[in-house]
């Protein structure tokens, strides 16, 4: 999967304002809404929140990958946000999360979601890439770090 299709400069925010998990999730959904990729904000936010209630998507190394499935999108859409100070996201390692990658995909499609997660995980597993992402000054720089 080409990460550049679902992840664009319009869906990257380098200065998330939220101070809580719920605020970050809403801000990320709003980023996707503003980019024109979502038909029903409330349905998407509900899908994301319900997924989080089952199990936190806070991983480790400051990364969280909130995701959900809803027919409020036609294809997989993604957003990336940076919260330099971090937020408690219930991560596996107990550390705050500061790199957020949100994906939303249609209920009826599983493949693209899994492919995207596999592709985005490769660069995010590299500590040097994570450090550079946190220091990035533009969405273009983020795309270059993740896609090359």
Backbone as JSON Lines, residues from 0, in Angstrom:
{"i":0,"aa":"X","n":[0.84,-1.19,0.0],"ca":[0.0,0.0,0.0],"c":[0.88,1.24,0.0]}
{"i":1,"aa":"X","n":[0.5,2.22,-0.77],"ca":[1.2,3.5,-0.82],"c":[0.63,4.4,0.29]}
{"i":2,"aa":"X","n":[1.45,4.73,1.27],"ca":[1.0,5.56,2.39],"c":[0.56,6.95,1.95]}
{"i":3,"aa":"X","n":[1.06,7.39,0.8],"ca":[0.78,8.76,0.35],"c":[-0.67,8.94,-0.08]}
{"i":4,"aa":"X","n":[-1.36,7.85,-0.4],"ca":[-2.76,7.99,-0.79],"c":[-3.65,8.36,0.4]}
{"i":5,"aa":"X","n":[-3.62,7.6,1.5],"ca":[-4.49,7.98,2.62],"c":[-3.92,9.09,3.51]}
{"i":6,"aa":"X","n":[-2.6,9.27,3.51],"ca":[-1.98,10.25,4.38],"c":[-1.44,11.4,3.54]}
{"i":7,"aa":"X","n":[-1.99,12.59,3.75],"ca":[-1.62,13.75,2.94],"c":[-1.27,14.92,3.86]}
{"i":8,"aa":"X","n":[-0.71,15.98,3.29],"ca":[-0.37,17.15,4.11],"c":[-1.61,17.71,4.8]}
{"i":9,"aa":"X","n":[-2.78,17.55,4.18],"ca":[-4.03,18.05,4.78],"c":[-4.45,17.24,6.01]}
{"i":10,"aa":"X","n":[-3.94,16.02,6.13],"ca":[-4.35,15.17,7.25],"c":[-3.22,14.99,8.27]}
{"i":11,"aa":"X","n":[-2.3,15.93,8.29],"ca":[-1.2,15.9,9.26],"c":[-1.24,17.2,10.08]}
{"i":12,"aa":"X","n":[-1.2,17.06,11.39],"ca":[-1.16,18.22,12.28],"c":[0.0,18.04,13.25]}
{"i":13,"aa":"X","n":[0.86,19.05,13.3],"ca":[2.07,18.97,14.12],"c":[1.92,19.54,15.52]}
{"i":14,"aa":"X","n":[0.75,20.08,15.82],"ca":[0.58,20.74,17.12],"c":[-0.8,20.46,17.71]}
{"i":15,"aa":"X","n":[-1.07,19.2,17.97],"ca":[-2.35,18.85,18.58],"c":[-2.5,19.6,19.9]}
{"i":16,"aa":"X","n":[-3.71,20.08,20.15],"ca":[-3.97,20.9,21.33],"c":[-4.56,20.1,22.49]}
{"i":17,"aa":"X","n":[-5.23,18.98,22.22],"ca":[-5.92,18.2,23.24],"c":[-5.01,17.81,24.39]}
{"i":18,"aa":"X","n":[-5.59,17.78,25.6],"ca":[-4.84,17.41,26.8],"c":[-5.29,16.07,27.36]}
{"i":19,"aa":"X","n":[-6.3,15.47,26.74],"ca":[-6.8,14.17,27.19],"c":[-6.94,13.25,25.98]}
{"i":20,"aa":"X","n":[-7.08,11.98,26.26],"ca":[-7.27,10.99,25.2],"c":[-8.49,11.35,24.34]}
{"i":21,"aa":"X","n":[-9.62,11.62,24.99],"ca":[-10.84,11.94,24.25],"c":[-10.69,13.2,23.4]}
{"i":22,"aa":"X","n":[-10.01,14.2,23.94],"ca":[-9.8,15.45,23.19],"c":[-8.91,15.21,21.96]}
{"i":23,"aa":"X","n":[-7.88,14.38,22.11],"ca":[-7.0,14.05,20.98],"c":[-7.81,13.31,19.91]}
{"i":24,"aa":"X","n":[-8.62,12.34,20.32],"ca":[-9.42,11.58,19.36],"c":[-10.37,12.5,18.59]}
{"i":25,"aa":"X","n":[-11.04,13.4,19.29],"ca":[-11.96,14.32,18.62],"c":[-11.21,15.25,17.67]}
{"i":26,"aa":"X","n":[-10.05,15.72,18.09],"ca":[-9.25,16.61,17.24],"c":[-8.78,15.9,15.97]}
{"i":27,"aa":"X","n":[-8.4,14.64,16.1],"ca":[-7.97,13.87,14.93],"c":[-9.14,13.63,13.98]}
{"i":28,"aa":"X","n":[-10.32,13.3,14.52],"ca":[-11.5,13.12,13.67],"c":[-11.81,14.43,12.96]}
{"i":29,"aa":"X","n":[-11.74,15.55,13.68],"ca":[-12.0,16.85,13.06],"c":[-11.02,17.15,11.93]}
{"i":30,"aa":"X","n":[-9.8,16.7,12.07],"ca":[-8.8,16.87,11.01],"c":[-9.25,16.12,9.75]}
{"i":31,"aa":"X","n":[-9.75,14.92,9.92],"ca":[-10.25,14.15,8.77],"c":[-11.51,14.79,8.18]}
{"i":32,"aa":"X","n":[-12.37,15.31,9.05],"ca":[-13.58,15.99,8.57],"c":[-13.19,17.2,7.73]}
{"i":33,"aa":"X","n":[-12.25,18.0,8.22],"ca":[-11.81,19.22,7.52],"c":[-11.2,18.89,6.16]}
{"i":34,"aa":"X","n":[-10.62,17.72,6.03],"ca":[-10.0,17.34,4.76],"c":[-11.04,16.83,3.76]}
{"i":35,"aa":"X","n":[-12.29,16.7,4.2],"ca":[-13.36,16.29,3.29],"c":[-13.5,14.79,3.11]}
{"i":36,"aa":"X","n":[-12.86,13.99,3.98],"ca":[-12.88,12.55,3.81],"c":[-14.0,11.82,4.55]}
{"i":37,"aa":"X","n":[-14.74,12.54,5.39],"ca":[-15.74,11.89,6.24],"c":[-17.12,12.51,6.01]}
{"i":38,"aa":"X","n":[-18.12,11.64,5.88],"ca":[-19.49,12.12,5.7],"c":[-20.2,12.41,7.02]}
{"i":39,"aa":"X","n":[-19.9,11.64,8.06],"ca":[-20.63,11.77,9.32],"c":[-19.65,11.77,10.5]}
{"i":40,"aa":"X","n":[-19.31,12.97,10.97],"ca":[-18.33,13.11,12.05],"c":[-18.71,12.29,13.28]}
{"i":41,"aa":"X","n":[-19.97,12.39,13.69],"ca":[-20.4,11.72,14.91],"c":[-20.27,10.19,14.81]}
{"i":42,"aa":"X","n":[-20.6,9.65,13.64],"ca":[-20.49,8.2,13.45],"c":[-19.03,7.75,13.52]}
{"i":43,"aa":"X","n":[-18.14,8.55,12.95],"ca":[-16.72,8.21,12.97],"c":[-16.18,8.3,14.4]}
{"i":44,"aa":"X","n":[-16.5,9.38,15.09],"ca":[-16.02,9.54,16.46],"c":[-16.55,8.41,17.35]}
{"i":45,"aa":"X","n":[-17.81,8.02,17.16],"ca":[-18.39,6.92,17.92],"c":[-17.65,5.61,17.65]}
{"i":46,"aa":"X","n":[-17.34,5.33,16.39],"ca":[-16.62,4.1,16.03],"c":[-15.24,4.08,16.67]}
{"i":47,"aa":"X","n":[-14.56,5.23,16.65],"ca":[-13.21,5.32,17.25],"c":[-13.3,5.13,18.77]}
{"i":48,"aa":"X","n":[-14.24,5.8,19.4],"ca":[-14.39,5.72,20.86],"c":[-14.77,4.3,21.3]}
{"i":49,"aa":"X","n":[-15.67,3.66,20.55],"ca":[-16.06,2.29,20.91],"c":[-14.87,1.34,20.81]}
{"i":50,"aa":"X","n":[-14.04,1.53,19.8],"ca":[-12.85,0.7,19.65],"c":[-11.9,0.91,20.83]}
{"i":51,"aa":"X","n":[-11.73,2.16,21.26],"ca":[-10.86,2.48,22.39],"c":[-11.38,1.86,23.7]}
{"i":52,"aa":"X","n":[-12.7,1.78,23.85],"ca":[-13.26,1.2,25.07],"c":[-12.92,-0.28,25.18]}
{"i":53,"aa":"X","n":[-12.85,-0.97,24.04],"ca":[-12.52,-2.4,24.05],"c":[-11.08,-2.63,24.47]}
{"i":54,"aa":"X","n":[-10.17,-1.8,23.94],"ca":[-8.75,-1.91,24.28],"c":[-8.04,-0.67,23.75]}
{"i":55,"aa":"X","n":[-7.19,-0.1,24.58],"ca":[-6.48,1.11,24.17],"c":[-5.6,0.83,22.96]}
{"i":56,"aa":"X","n":[-5.51,1.82,22.1],"ca":[-4.63,1.72,20.93],"c":[-3.3,2.41,21.19]}
{"i":57,"aa":"X","n":[-3.05,2.77,22.45],"ca":[-1.73,3.28,22.83],"c":[-0.76,2.11,22.81]}
{"i":58,"aa":"X","n":[0.24,2.2,21.97],"ca":[1.16,1.08,21.79],"c":[2.33,1.24,22.77]}
{"i":59,"aa":"X","n":[3.48,1.57,22.25],"ca":[4.67,1.85,23.05],"c":[5.53,2.84,22.3]}
{"i":60,"aa":"X","n":[6.58,3.3,22.92],"ca":[7.49,4.27,22.29],"c":[6.79,5.56,21.87]}
{"i":61,"aa":"X","n":[5.74,5.95,22.6],"ca":[5.06,7.21,22.31],"c":[4.08,7.16,21.15]}
{"i":62,"aa":"X","n":[3.74,5.97,20.68],"ca":[2.87,5.83,19.51],"c":[1.49,5.34,19.92]}
{"i":63,"aa":"X","n":[0.45,5.94,19.32],"ca":[-0.92,5.45,19.47],"c":[-1.52,5.37,18.06]}
{"i":64,"aa":"X","n":[-2.29,4.32,17.83],"ca":[-2.87,4.12,16.5],"c":[-4.38,3.91,16.65]}
{"i":65,"aa":"X","n":[-5.1,4.97,17.0],"ca":[-6.56,4.84,17.11],"c":[-7.18,4.55,15.75]}
{"i":66,"aa":"X","n":[-8.16,3.66,15.74],"ca":[-8.78,3.31,14.47],"c":[-10.22,2.86,14.69]}
{"i":67,"aa":"X","n":[-10.96,2.86,13.6],"ca":[-12.34,2.42,13.66],"c":[-12.85,2.1,12.28]}
{"i":68,"aa":"X","n":[-14.01,1.46,12.26],"ca":[-14.64,1.09,11.0],"c":[-16.06,1.64,10.97]}
{"i":69,"aa":"X","n":[-16.4,2.27,9.87],"ca":[-17.74,2.83,9.69],"c":[-17.97,3.08,8.2]}
{"i":70,"aa":"X","n":[-19.22,3.01,7.82],"ca":[-19.54,3.3,6.42],"c":[-19.68,4.8,6.16]}
{"i":71,"aa":"X","n":[-19.18,5.62,7.07],"ca":[-19.14,7.07,6.87],"c":[-17.95,7.48,6.01]}
{"i":72,"aa":"X","n":[-17.16,6.48,5.58],"ca":[-16.06,6.71,4.64],"c":[-16.19,5.71,3.5]}
{"i":73,"aa":"X","n":[-15.7,6.11,2.32],"ca":[-15.76,5.22,1.17],"c":[-14.53,4.34,1.05]}
{"i":74,"aa":"X","n":[-13.42,4.83,1.59],"ca":[-12.18,4.08,1.54],"c":[-11.38,4.43,2.79]}
{"i":75,"aa":"X","n":[-10.28,3.73,3.0],"ca":[-9.45,4.01,4.16],"c":[-8.95,5.45,4.12]}
{"i":76,"aa":"X","n":[-9.09,6.15,5.24],"ca":[-8.55,7.5,5.39],"c":[-7.66,7.5,6.63]}
{"i":77,"aa":"X","n":[-6.68,8.39,6.65],"ca":[-5.74,8.41,7.76],"c":[-5.33,9.84,8.09]}
{"i":78,"aa":"X","n":[-4.98,10.03,9.35],"ca":[-4.46,11.31,9.81],"c":[-3.31,11.02,10.77]}
{"i":79,"aa":"X","n":[-2.39,11.95,10.83],"ca":[-1.27,11.83,11.77],"c":[-1.19,13.13,12.56]}
{"i":80,"aa":"X","n":[-1.06,13.0,13.86],"ca":[-0.93,14.17,14.72],"c":[0.21,13.99,15.7]}
{"i":81,"aa":"X","n":[0.81,15.12,16.05],"ca":[1.92,15.15,17.01],"c":[1.48,16.01,18.2]}
{"i":82,"aa":"X","n":[1.68,15.46,19.39],"ca":[1.47,16.2,20.64],"c":[2.79,16.1,21.39]}
{"i":83,"aa":"X","n":[3.62,17.12,21.23],"ca":[4.99,17.04,21.73],"c":[5.08,16.73,23.22]}
{"i":84,"aa":"X","n":[4.19,17.24,24.03],"ca":[4.23,16.94,25.46],"c":[3.68,15.58,25.82]}
{"i":85,"aa":"X","n":[2.94,14.99,24.91],"ca":[2.36,13.67,25.14],"c":[1.09,13.72,25.96]}
{"i":86,"aa":"X","n":[0.33,12.64,25.86],"ca":[-0.94,12.49,26.56],"c":[-1.03,11.03,27.04]}
{"i":87,"aa":"X","n":[-1.59,10.84,28.22],"ca":[-1.8,9.48,28.71],"c":[-2.85,8.82,27.82]}
{"i":88,"aa":"X","n":[-2.44,7.78,27.13],"ca":[-3.33,7.09,26.19],"c":[-3.51,5.63,26.59]}
{"i":89,"aa":"X","n":[-3.08,5.29,27.81],"ca":[-3.18,3.91,28.26],"c":[-2.25,2.99,27.48]}
{"i":90,"aa":"X","n":[-1.06,3.5,27.15],"ca":[-0.11,2.74,26.33],"c":[0.4,1.51,27.06]}
{"i":91,"aa":"X","n":[0.79,0.52,26.28],"ca":[1.3,-0.74,26.81],"c":[2.5,-0.55,27.72]}
{"i":92,"aa":"X","n":[3.36,0.45,27.41],"ca":[4.56,0.68,28.22],"c":[4.34,1.7,29.34]}
{"i":93,"aa":"X","n":[3.1,2.2,29.47],"ca":[2.78,3.14,30.53],"c":[3.26,4.56,30.29]}
{"i":94,"aa":"X","n":[3.88,4.8,29.15],"ca":[4.41,6.13,28.83],"c":[3.37,6.95,28.05]}
{"i":95,"aa":"X","n":[3.47,8.29,28.09],"ca":[2.57,9.12,27.31],"c":[2.77,8.89,25.81]}
{"i":96,"aa":"X","n":[1.7,9.06,25.06],"ca":[1.77,8.96,23.6],"c":[1.9,10.36,23.03]}
{"i":97,"aa":"X","n":[2.73,10.51,21.99],"ca":[2.88,11.82,21.35],"c":[2.84,11.75,19.83]}
{"i":98,"aa":"X","n":[2.8,10.56,19.26],"ca":[2.62,10.39,17.82],"c":[1.34,9.58,17.63]}
{"i":99,"aa":"X","n":[0.37,10.19,16.96],"ca":[-0.94,9.56,16.79],"c":[-1.21,9.35,15.3]}
{"i":100,"aa":"X","n":[-1.54,8.11,14.96],"ca":[-1.92,7.79,13.58],"c":[-3.32,7.21,13.65]}
{"i":101,"aa":"X","n":[-4.29,7.95,13.09],"ca":[-5.68,7.5,13.1],"c":[-6.06,6.98,11.73]}
{"i":102,"aa":"X","n":[-6.73,5.83,11.73],"ca":[-7.27,5.31,10.48],"c":[-8.75,5.02,10.65]}
{"i":103,"aa":"X","n":[-9.48,5.27,9.59],"ca":[-10.9,4.95,9.54],"c":[-11.13,4.25,8.2]}
{"i":104,"aa":"X","n":[-11.8,3.12,8.26],"ca":[-12.07,2.39,7.02],"c":[-13.51,1.92,7.0]}
{"i":105,"aa":"X","n":[-14.01,1.6,5.81],"ca":[-15.4,1.13,5.7],"c":[-15.6,-0.2,6.45]}
{"i":106,"aa":"X","n":[-16.79,-0.37,6.99],"ca":[-17.13,-1.62,7.68],"c":[-16.89,-2.85,6.83]}
{"i":107,"aa":"X","n":[-17.13,-2.71,5.56],"ca":[-17.11,-3.87,4.66],"c":[-15.72,-4.26,4.17]}
{"i":108,"aa":"X","n":[-14.68,-3.49,4.51],"ca":[-13.35,-3.78,3.97],"c":[-12.33,-3.93,5.09]}
{"i":109,"aa":"X","n":[-11.62,-5.05,5.09],"ca":[-10.61,-5.32,6.11],"c":[-9.2,-5.14,5.57]}
{"i":110,"aa":"X","n":[-8.94,-5.58,4.37],"ca":[-7.59,-5.6,3.81],"c":[-6.82,-4.3,3.87]}
{"i":111,"aa":"X","n":[-7.36,-3.19,3.35],"ca":[-6.59,-1.93,3.34],"c":[-6.17,-1.46,4.72]}
{"i":112,"aa":"X","n":[-7.0,-1.66,5.71],"ca":[-6.71,-1.25,7.08],"c":[-5.46,-1.98,7.6]}
{"i":113,"aa":"X","n":[-5.42,-3.27,7.4],"ca":[-4.29,-4.07,7.87],"c":[-3.03,-3.74,7.08]}
{"i":114,"aa":"X","n":[-3.16,-3.53,5.78],"ca":[-2.01,-3.15,4.96],"c":[-1.44,-1.81,5.4]}
{"i":115,"aa":"X","n":[-2.31,-0.84,5.66],"ca":[-1.86,0.47,6.1],"c":[-1.1,0.36,7.42]}
{"i":116,"aa":"X","n":[-1.66,-0.38,8.38],"ca":[-1.01,-0.52,9.68],"c":[0.37,-1.17,9.55]}
{"i":117,"aa":"X","n":[0.47,-2.15,8.67],"ca":[1.76,-2.81,8.45],"c":[2.77,-1.82,7.85]}
{"i":118,"aa":"X","n":[2.34,-1.02,6.89],"ca":[3.23,-0.06,6.22],"c":[3.67,1.07,7.16]}
{"i":119,"aa":"X","n":[2.75,1.61,7.93],"ca":[3.08,2.74,8.79],"c":[3.93,2.28,9.98]}
{"i":120,"aa":"X","n":[3.8,1.03,10.36],"ca":[4.58,0.51,11.49],"c":[6.07,0.43,11.18]}
{"i":121,"aa":"X","n":[6.42,0.2,9.93],"ca":[7.84,0.07,9.58],"c":[8.65,1.3,9.97]}
{"i":122,"aa":"X","n":[8.3,2.47,9.45],"ca":[9.11,3.64,9.84],"c":[8.94,4.01,11.32]}
{"i":123,"aa":"X","n":[7.76,3.8,11.89],"ca":[7.53,4.17,13.29],"c":[8.29,3.29,14.27]}
{"i":124,"aa":"X","n":[8.71,2.13,13.84],"ca":[9.51,1.25,14.71],"c":[10.95,1.74,14.86]}
{"i":125,"aa":"X","n":[11.35,2.7,14.05],"ca":[12.71,3.23,14.06],"c":[12.78,4.44,15.01]}
{"i":126,"aa":"X","n":[13.56,4.33,16.08],"ca":[13.67,5.41,17.07],"c":[14.13,6.72,16.45]}
{"i":127,"aa":"X","n":[15.04,6.65,15.47],"ca":[15.53,7.87,14.82],"c":[14.4,8.56,14.05]}
{"i":128,"aa":"X","n":[13.54,7.78,13.4],"ca":[12.41,8.35,12.66],"c":[11.45,9.01,13.64]}
{"i":129,"aa":"X","n":[11.16,8.35,14.76],"ca":[10.26,8.94,15.75],"c":[10.81,10.27,16.28]}
{"i":130,"aa":"X","n":[12.1,10.33,16.54],"ca":[12.73,11.57,17.01],"c":[12.59,12.67,15.97]}
{"i":131,"aa":"X","n":[12.82,12.33,14.72],"ca":[12.7,13.32,13.64],"c":[11.25,13.77,13.45]}
{"i":132,"aa":"X","n":[10.29,12.85,13.61],"ca":[8.88,13.22,13.51],"c":[8.52,14.26,14.57]}
{"i":133,"aa":"X","n":[9.0,14.04,15.78],"ca":[8.7,14.98,16.87],"c":[9.34,16.34,16.67]}
{"i":134,"aa":"X","n":[10.4,16.38,15.88],"ca":[11.09,17.65,15.59],"c":[10.63,18.27,14.28]}
{"i":135,"aa":"X","n":[9.79,17.58,13.52],"ca":[9.37,18.07,12.2],"c":[8.69,19.43,12.3]}
{"i":136,"aa":"X","n":[8.91,20.25,11.28],"ca":[8.33,21.6,11.27],"c":[7.28,21.78,10.18]}
{"i":137,"aa":"X","n":[7.04,20.73,9.37],"ca":[6.01,20.85,8.33],"c":[5.43,19.48,8.02]}
{"i":138,"aa":"X","n":[4.17,19.45,7.56],"ca":[3.57,18.19,7.13],"c":[4.36,17.53,6.0]}
{"i":139,"aa":"X","n":[4.94,18.32,5.11],"ca":[5.75,17.75,4.03],"c":[6.95,16.98,4.6]}
{"i":140,"aa":"X","n":[7.56,17.52,5.64],"ca":[8.69,16.84,6.27],"c":[8.25,15.5,6.87]}
{"i":141,"aa":"X","n":[7.07,15.48,7.49],"ca":[6.53,14.24,8.05],"c":[6.33,13.21,6.94]}
{"i":142,"aa":"X","n":[5.71,13.63,5.85],"ca":[5.5,12.7,4.73],"c":[6.82,12.15,4.21]}
{"i":143,"aa":"X","n":[7.8,13.02,4.09],"ca":[9.12,12.57,3.6],"c":[9.73,11.54,4.55]}
{"i":144,"aa":"X","n":[9.6,11.76,5.86],"ca":[10.15,10.82,6.83],"c":[9.46,9.46,6.76]}
{"i":145,"aa":"X","n":[8.16,9.47,6.51],"ca":[7.39,8.22,6.51],"c":[7.41,7.5,5.17]}
{"i":146,"aa":"X","n":[7.48,8.26,4.1],"ca":[7.33,7.69,2.77],"c":[8.63,7.69,1.98]}
{"i":147,"aa":"X","n":[9.49,8.68,2.27],"ca":[10.75,8.77,1.57],"c":[10.72,9.72,0.4]}
